[in-house]
Amino acid sequence: MADPSDLLIDRTLVLLRHAKAVPPESRPDLPDLDRPLADRGWRDAEAVGREARARGLRIDAALASPAKRAAETVEAFERGYGELLVAFEPGIYEAGVARLVEIVTEADDTEKQLLIVGHNPGFEGLVHRLSKEPIAEISDGLPTAGLAAIELSITQWSDAREGIGRVVELILPRDLRDR
């Protein structure tokens, strides 16, 4: 008999790690929040956006870290995906898994497919925490510009908790580079 929580898939959380940024040592004058994307980061985020669109991934709204590399990741992703309704959430920057879960549980219930753009190690931890099963492809971490879409068996964001999701899309830039 099927688990009752599997019968209703009403929410999709899409996590996008910021794309490759310039290394801190290349711009020691910049605070971490102000580090921009590297050229590869722009290309990867746009390609991931294009692939997300091609796979039919629907996004109602986006929350992003205020870090420049996250904001530029959103911009590059939109070049491939299309325009998004984006709000910047300071709590995403340097957030651990517990804080990210709080952010998810506080999301607007009118938005059923939510994109969050931010940082590791919190993002890879959140993917593993929400998922019912381990995700071997990211056992070494969610790479820069990596995207994981998680279907959640909930009717409102406040019900998000450990082990209620299933990763239904995993888009990794390395898989798109030689297409």
ChimeraX attribute file (.defattr): number of C-alpha atoms within 10 A of each C-alpha:
attribute: neighborCount
match mode: 1-to-1
recipient: residues
	/A:1	3
	/A:2	6
	/A:3	6
	/A:4	8
	/A:5	12
	/A:6	14
	/A:7	10
	/A:8	12
	/A:9	15
	/A:10	14
	/A:11	21
	/A:12	26
	/A:13	24
	/A:14	25
	/A:15	26
	/A:16	32
	/A:17	27
	/A:18	32
	/A:19	33
	/A:20	22
	/A:21	20
	/A:22	16
	/A:23	13
	/A:24	14
	/A:25	8
	/A:26	9
	/A:27	13
	/A:28	10
	/A:29	10
	/A:30	12
	/A:31	10
	/A:32	14
	/A:33	13
	/A:34	15
	/A:35	21
	/A:36	24
	/A:37	23
	/A:38	15
	/A:39	12
	/A:40	14
	/A:41	23
	/A:42	23
	/A:43	21
	/A:44	27
	/A:45	33
	/A:46	25
	/A:47	24
	/A:48	28
	/A:49	26
	/A:50	18
	/A:51	19
	/A:52	21
	/A:53	16
	/A:54	11
	/A:55	11
	/A:56	8
	/A:57	15
	/A:58	15
	/A:59	19
	/A:60	14
	/A:61	18
	/A:62	21
	/A:63	24
	/A:64	25
	/A:65	24
	/A:66	20
	/A:67	25
	/A:68	17
	/A:69	28
	/A:70	30
	/A:71	22
	/A:72	21
	/A:73	32
	/A:74	30
	/A:75	20
	/A:76	24
	/A:77	28
	/A:78	19
	/A:79	18
	/A:80	20
	/A:81	23
	/A:82	13
	/A:83	12
	/A:84	16
	/A:85	10
	/A:86	17
	/A:87	14
	/A:88	17
	/A:89	17
	/A:90	13
	/A:91	16
	/A:92	23
	/A:93	20
	/A:94	16
	/A:95	19
	/A:96	18
	/A:97	20
	/A:98	12
	/A:99	15
	/A:100	21
	/A:101	20
	/A:102	15
	/A:103	18
	/A:104	18
	/A:105	16
	/A:106	14
	/A:107	15
	/A:108	13
	/A:109	14
	/A:110	10
	/A:111	16
	/A:112	20
	/A:113	20
	/A:114	23
	/A:115	26
	/A:116	28
	/A:117	30
	/A:118	32
	/A:119	27
	/A:120	19
	/A:121	15
	/A:122	21
	/A:123	27
	/A:124	23
	/A:125	16
	/A:126	19
	/A:127	27
	/A:128	20
	/A:129	19
	/A:130	22
	/A:131	19
	/A:132	14
	/A:133	14
	/A:134	14
	/A:135	15
	/A:136	8
	/A:137	10
	/A:138	16
	/A:139	10
	/A:140	9
	/A:141	15
	/A:142	24
	/A:143	20
	/A:144	22
	/A:145	32
	/A:146	23
	/A:147	26
	/A:148	24
	/A:149	23
	/A:150	22
	/A:151	23
	/A:152	27
	/A:153	21
	/A:154	20
	/A:155	14
	/A:156	18
	/A:157	25
	/A:158	16
	/A:159	14
	/A:160	21
	/A:161	17
	/A:162	14
	/A:163	15
	/A:164	20
	/A:165	27
	/A:166	23
	/A:167	21
	/A:168	11
	/A:169	15
	/A:170	19
	/A:171	20
	/A:172	23
	/A:173	22
	/A:174	12
	/A:175	9
	/A:176	12
	/A:177	11
	/A:178	6
	/A:179	4
